[in-house]
Amino acid sequence: MSAPLTLHDGTPVEICPLDERDVDRLVGFFRQVPAEDRLFLREDVAVRDVVYDWVRHYGPDRLLALVAEADDEIVGAAIVERQAAPWSRHVGELWVIVAREARGRGIGHRLVAEGVAGARRLGLEKLVAPMTANQGGAVALFLALGFAREGTLTGHVRDPRRGDRHDLILMAQAVETLADRLAAPDRRPGRPAADHADHAD
């Protein structure tokens, strides 16, 4: 496990890889996250078998799962998954979820930074971060951290509960570019990217 981190508001938060012993805790966290915050995910992370597969079957070369803990509670998670197709194995997909009550404390920023570092260790060259268009705070955060908006898939996400549709935004950037930006003095992990984006993470 990583050493405790002190974020910009003084809250100690520990970021560590997902352990098999924490699977049920992480599933519980996902189940407490509002469904609309999980719409863009390709798998139903509220199902235990999905999360269990991350630590038992995917392997470290394909997937990195990170959890953020504060006050002995999981308050966020980040996943970096290598694309499976042979022609895109240099690309990883990154998604980050932070509990609503824990946002605005720099946790999302730190999870993105740790995800980028993990992608670098995996030998990935590019990261893609999908999110729905109504997640304005997340879009602002990723832009502030160096991602570029590469495309929009109109009506690509459908809410299974109500049937309404949302556009899917694809944010992307080269891993080395992100790593250099996050290493800059004004982009150190644990500091807010910008005031307008801080509420998103």
N, C-alpha and C positions, 0 to 999 in steps of 0.2 A: 504494500500500500504506500501511496505517496505521503510525503510529509504534509502536515496541516498547512493550509494557505490562509493568509489574512487578506480579505478582499477590501475594497475601497471604503466600506462602512465598518470595517473592523470585525466582521463576522468570520470565524474560522470555518472554512469549508475544505473538505478533503475530497480529492478526485482520485478514484482508483478503478482498476479494471474490474469488471463484473466477475464475481466468484460464484461457483455453483451454489454455495450456501446462501447467497443473496437473491436467488431467482424469485422466490416467493415474495420477498420484500419489494423487488422491482415490479413484479406483476401487480402487487397491491398499489404501488405508486401510480402505475399506468391506469389502473381502474379508477383512481381518484381524479385523474386529469380529465377535464371536460372532453366529451366525444369530438367536438368541433376542432379541438387542438390536435387530434390524432387522425383527421380525415386524410391527410396527404401520405400517410404511411402505407407501404405496400402489403404489410401484414398486420393482423389484429394482435397488437402487443398486449392486450388484456387477456389473451389466452396463454396459459402457463406453458403449453408445449412449444409455442413459438419462441419464448424467451429461453426455455430450457435447451432448445436446439442451438442457441447461440454459443453456449458454453460446452456442449457435448458433441456436436456434429459439424459445426462450421469450420473450426480450426483457425489458428492464429494468422494463417496466411490469407484468409478470406475475410475475416470480420474482427473488428475491435469494438467491444462494448465497454463504456465508461459510466460510472455513476458518481454523482455528487452528493455528499452527505454533510448535513449541518445539524448539530444538536441530536446526533444519532438517528436522524431521519433522512431518507432519500428525498432530495429536493430537485433532482434533475438527472438527465441521462443523455448520452451522446453515442451514436452508432456510426461507425465507418465500415462500409461493406464494399469489398472489391466487386466490380462488375463481372458477371460469370462468363459472358461471351468471349471467345478467344481474341476477337479484334478490339475489345475494350477492357482488357484486364489491367491496363495501366490507369484506369479511371475508377474512382471510388465514389460512393454516394454517402453523403453526410447528412444526418438529421439530428436535431437537438430539441429536447423538450425540457422546460423548467416549470415547476409548480407555480401557479399563478400568484400565490401568496409569497413566493420567494423571488419574484422578478424585481428588477430594478436594483439588484445587489451585485451585479457583475458576474453572476454564476454562468449565464449563457455565454458571455465573453470567454470565460475561462474554459468552458467545455469545448467551444469552437477551437480555441488555441491548443488544447490537449488533443482534440481530434485531428488537427492539422499536423501536430507532432507525430501522432500515431500513423497518419497516412504516409508521412515521410519515412518512418521506420518500415512500413510495409512496401516501400518502393513505388508508391503510387505517384503519378505525375500530374493528375488533375482531380479536383473534387467537384462534384455536382451536389447542390443542396436544393431539393424541391420543397415548395411551400405553397399554400393556397393564397390567392390574391388578397383575401380579407385579413391576412396576418400582417398588417402594415408595420407593426413594431419589429417583427422578425425580419421583414424585407429591409427595413432601415438599418437594423443591426448588421446584417450580412453585407450590405453595401458599405457601411462604415468600416468593416473589417477587411475590405479589399475584394469581395466577390463582385462579379459583374452579372447583370441580368442578361442571360443568353437567349431566353425564349419564353413564350407563353402558350400553353395548350388550353384553348378555349373550352370551357365546360367539361374539362377532363375529370374532375372529381365530383362524384355524386354522393351526397349524404344518404346513407342507407336508412336512416330513421325517417327523414322527411322527404327525400327525393329531390331536394333542390341541388343545383349544380354550382360548382365554383371553378374558376380558372386556376390552372396550376402554373406557377412561375418557377422557372429553372434558373437558379443562380449558380455560377461556376467560376473557377479560377485555377491557375496552375499552382500546384502545391508549393513550389519554391517561392513563387511570388507572395503567397500568403505567409509563408514562414518568415520571409524577409520583412514583410510589413508588420507582422506581430512582434518581431524582435526589435523594431524601432523603439526609441525611448518613449514616444507618446502612445505606443500600442502594446505596452507590457501587459501580459496576462494578469487579470485581476483589477485592471483599471477600466472604467467605462469607455467605450469607443467614442461616444459623443453624447451630449445631453439629450439630443432628440432620439437617440437609439437606446439609452440606458433603461428606459421603462420596459423594453421588449425582453430583456434577459433577466 
